Amino acid sequence: MIREQTKPNIEFHTPVMVHEVLNYLVITNSVKKLDQEPMYIDATLGGGGHSKAILDIIKKGIVIGLDCDSDAIDYAKTRLSKYSNLHLYQMNYTELDKVAKEFPDYYLDGVLFDLGVSYYQISTPARGFTYNADGPLDMRFNQSMPQARALEIVRHSSLPELKKIFFEYGEERYANKIAQHIFNHRQQINTTLDLVRIICEKTPSHQQTKTLSRIFQALRIAVNHELENIKIGLERSIQLLVKGARIVVISYHSLEDRITKQTFRHYAQENIIKVLTKKPLRPTLAEITINPSARSALLRAAEKI
Ligand SMILES: C[S@@+](CC[C@H](N)C(=O)[O-])C[C@H]1O[C@@H](n2cnc3c(N)ncnc32)[C@H](O)[C@@H]1O
């Protein structure tokens, strides 16, 4: 068991369940291919906390860090500049097979997905993810992509589309009522706090925090096509792993976890992987005390057979 205290990296992100990730992902005594070295893909680099932990433990091989947010790449590039075996790419993890092909001398020994948003993204009002401060209704992970921002979704979706987004991606019980109210007042919505005001007008005060969190989550998922991406990313990773290699996924809500569970179950039934976590692992109480953002984390792991 690897035990090392994780220092909170307040400015960008504190990595979650680091010991559990390492224990499942990096099997230090396994030699899968004698003529090649291992490669690990951190599909959601963020502040590079998990990548750093992997780099510190592997004796040979490389780590590839992907993130579609250029702020994450820039931050990790500086923070982890001493590691010559780290390769960073601003890229959607659905394209991880293309990067893996650039390293034919290495075999894929492990892939990590730490889904959701980083602390930096959620706490930077200019990115539009937070309902606690005013900012543009953006919510794109990749700000250089011309995809619809949250503002365009709010302003240009039909009423049935808005209801579907809030109901399916937010699991929000007041989805219909809120969608209708937003639809009626959408010309007044420009910023995050405009949206907050409209949502709160139709939500009982004791429900407001939960509803705001669900509606913002729903818009974020819609803007970034998150659920489609998770399925593609997991499937491509499973195809690429060599026999005995591992995939680890940390989810933060039931929609992400359901896709992981169903994808793992499907490939296990096909005898392509073996699921290593019967039930998802949760962070320890000690970790949640140090880092309350870890409280909803659910970790699942599987091995290629
Ligand atoms: C929870 S953070 C990861 C934190 C990271 N493990 C650490 O230790 O700092 C999730 C990251 O995934 C990135 N992300 C989300 N969807 C992505 C995708 N489809 N492709 C690449 N990166 C993605 C986000 O931009 C964010 O930086």
PDBQT file of the ligand as one rigid body, heavy atoms in Angstrom, charges set to zero:
ROOT
HETATM    1  C1  LIG A 401     -11.001  16.877 -12.187  1.00  0.00    +0.000 C 
HETATM    2  S1  LIG A 401      -9.929  17.664 -13.319  1.00  0.00    +0.000 S 
HETATM    3  C2  LIG A 401      -8.507  16.636 -13.286  1.00  0.00    +0.000 C 
HETATM    4  C3  LIG A 401      -7.594  16.947 -12.151  1.00  0.00    +0.000 C 
HETATM    5  C4  LIG A 401      -6.282  16.221 -12.205  1.00  0.00    +0.000 C 
HETATM    6  N1  LIG A 401      -6.430  14.797 -12.058  1.00  0.00    +0.000 N 
HETATM    7  C5  LIG A 401      -5.289  16.752 -11.177  1.00  0.00    +0.000 C 
HETATM    8  O1  LIG A 401      -4.702  15.951 -10.447  1.00  0.00    +0.000 OA
HETATM    9  O2  LIG A 401      -5.112  17.969 -11.103  1.00  0.00    +0.000 OA
HETATM   10  C6  LIG A 401     -10.631  17.244 -14.853  1.00  0.00    +0.000 C 
HETATM   11  C7  LIG A 401      -9.894  17.826 -16.054  1.00  0.00    +0.000 C 
HETATM   12  O3  LIG A 401     -10.360  17.123 -17.216  1.00  0.00    +0.000 OA
HETATM   13  C8  LIG A 401     -10.383  18.009 -18.296  1.00  0.00    +0.000 C 
HETATM   14  N2  LIG A 401     -11.291  17.435 -19.292  1.00  0.00    +0.000 N 
HETATM   15  C9  LIG A 401     -12.627  17.295 -19.219  1.00  0.00    +0.000 A 
HETATM   16  N3  LIG A 401     -13.094  16.699 -20.328  1.00  0.00    +0.000 NA
HETATM   17  C10 LIG A 401     -12.024  16.434 -21.118  1.00  0.00    +0.000 A 
HETATM   18  C11 LIG A 401     -11.861  15.811 -22.388  1.00  0.00    +0.000 A 
HETATM   19  N4  LIG A 401     -12.901  15.339 -23.075  1.00  0.00    +0.000 N 
HETATM   20  N5  LIG A 401     -10.608  15.698 -22.878  1.00  0.00    +0.000 NA
HETATM   21  C12 LIG A 401      -9.530  16.170 -22.195  1.00  0.00    +0.000 A 
HETATM   22  N6  LIG A 401      -9.629  16.772 -20.989  1.00  0.00    +0.000 NA
HETATM   23  C13 LIG A 401     -10.862  16.896 -20.455  1.00  0.00    +0.000 A 
HETATM   24  C14 LIG A 401     -10.845  19.315 -17.686  1.00  0.00    +0.000 C 
HETATM   25  O4  LIG A 401     -10.451  20.414 -18.485  1.00  0.00    +0.000 OA
HETATM   26  C15 LIG A 401     -10.145  19.292 -16.325  1.00  0.00    +0.000 C 
HETATM   27  O5  LIG A 401      -8.928  19.991 -16.375  1.00  0.00    +0.000 OA
ENDROOT
TORSDOF 0
